[in-house]
Structure formats: structure tokens, C-alpha cells
Amino acid sequence: MRRRLAAAAAVFGFGICGQAAMAMELVSPQSLKRDWLDGRAVTTVGPRGGKSELTFRNDGTLVRTGGRAGAAGEGSWRLDDEGFCMTLGQAKRESCYVAIRGEGGAIRVMRRTGAFVWTR
């Protein structure tokens, strides 16, 4: 798992290497559900600075508000072995994410195309 985190850090441009990458902590799916996917709104900032809010409901549905025009919508989410997956709006396929604990209580949520920072 540490190797995977180090590789993710390099791929997603955290600007860290070696020891620092190994110190990062992957947030478990259970912790994500308890602390973030709990029905309260999460503020998210994308790789290009776009902001929106996501609300992950306990029934496996989600709502996105804000962001660029036409980006608001509803979808579904589920936990998987390493994080969570979601389908939002008109997406034809599911996107899966992992989360790494960040500074000040934030987490860095990553998928292949970039990282988002969540705060409350």
C-alpha cells in the first residue's frame, strides 16, 4: 500500500518524494463513510480551482451543487476496497477514488485525472 501511495503522490504532483510520500495516510473506506460521506455537505476544489459542494446521502445517492454551469446534478455512490466510487449526472461510467489525509483536517481525493481537496 505504501508503494501505491508513493506512486500516487508522484503521479498527482504532490511535489514530494521518498520519506514524505510514505508518511501520507490512506483514509479507509469506513473512515470516509463515517467522517465525509455522512449526509453533510463537503466543499471540493478541483485541480483547476473549480469549487462545488457534494452531499453524500446515507442511501447511496449524492447531490452536487455549484461548480461550472451545468455541473450540478445527482448521482449515486458506494464504498469499494480502497475508497469510494460514484456516478454523477450524465456520466456513462463510474469513477473511483482514494483519499489521503492532508493538512488541517482536509483530505486529498484522487482519481487518475487529478486531485481534489475536501474541507469542512
QUINORZI-V930670 format. One record per pair of residues at least 24 apart in sequence whose ideal C-beta (glycine too) atoms are under 6 Angstrom apart, sorted by the first residue. I is the first residue (numbers start at 1). J is the second residue. D is the distance in whole Angstrom. If there is no record, write none. Layout:
[[I | J | D] [I | J | D]]
This chain:
[[8 | 110 | 6] [12 | 110 | 5] [12 | 115 | 5] [24 | 100 | 5] [25 | 101 | 4] [26 | 100 | 6] [27 | 99 | 4] [27 | 101 | 6] [27 | 107 | 6] [29 | 79 | 4] [29 | 83 | 6] [32 | 84 | 6] [32 | 99 | 6] [42 | 118 | 5] [43 | 119 | 5] [44 | 116 | 5] [44 | 118 | 6] [45 | 117 | 5] [46 | 116 | 5] [47 | 114 | 3] [64 | 88 | 6]]
